[in-house]
Amino acid sequence: MTSETSLPAKPKPEPKSTRASVSFPRELYDTVEQLAAEKKVSVAWIVRDAVEKYVADQWPLFADEKRKNPSV
């Protein structure tokens, strides 16, 4: 007979990112796809970059904190 000891469950780490589903007008999405192809990046990268710039413009203090602590 073997004795099994159960280990406590490891806590799940916080996800590094959160997935979002976004709908775009066709014309805008075509433009984003074209920009992504020209820059050789993904559409997701273009969207993240745009959102980061928008947030920095709307809340400059948040942008300053992001520069000091990139994990924010």
N, C-alpha and C positions, 0 to 999 in steps of 0.2 A: 504494500500500500504506500502511495506517495502522499506527502503532505503538501498541499498547495497553499501558499500565502498570497493573499491579494494585496497588491500595492495600491496606495491611494491614487485616485485619478489625478493626472496632471492638469492644472488649469489651462484652458485654451488661451493662447496669446491673442491680444487685440489684433484685428486685421490691419494691415498697413494701408489699405485703401478700401473704399466702399464703391460698389458697382451702382451705376445709375443708368437708367434708360431715358434717352432724350429723343424727341421727334423734331425734325427740321423741315421747313418747306423744301421741296425738291431742289429748287434753284440754289438755295443757300447750301444745302448738303453737297451739291455738285461743285460749288466753289470751294468748300472745305476739302473735298477730295482732291481737287486740283492743287490747292496749296500744299496738302500733305505729300502729294506725289512730287511736286517741285522741290520741297524741302527734304524729301526722302525720310519722312516720319509717318507715323500712323495718324488716322483721323482722331483717335483718342488723345494723342499727344497735342494736336492742334486745339482740341476742345479744352483740355486741362490748362494749357498755356493761356488761352483766352480767358478762362474763368479766374485763374490766378491774377491776371492783369486787371480784370474787372474788380475783383475783391480788393486788390491793392489800391485801385483808384477810389473805390467807395469808402474804404476803411484804412487809411494810411497807417494807423498805429498797428493794425494787424500785419501789414507788410513789413514793418520794422521788426516786429516780434518774430516773424517767419525768418528773416535774415539772421537774427541772433540765435534762433533755435529751429533748425530746419525740420525737426520732428513734429512741430506744431501743425 
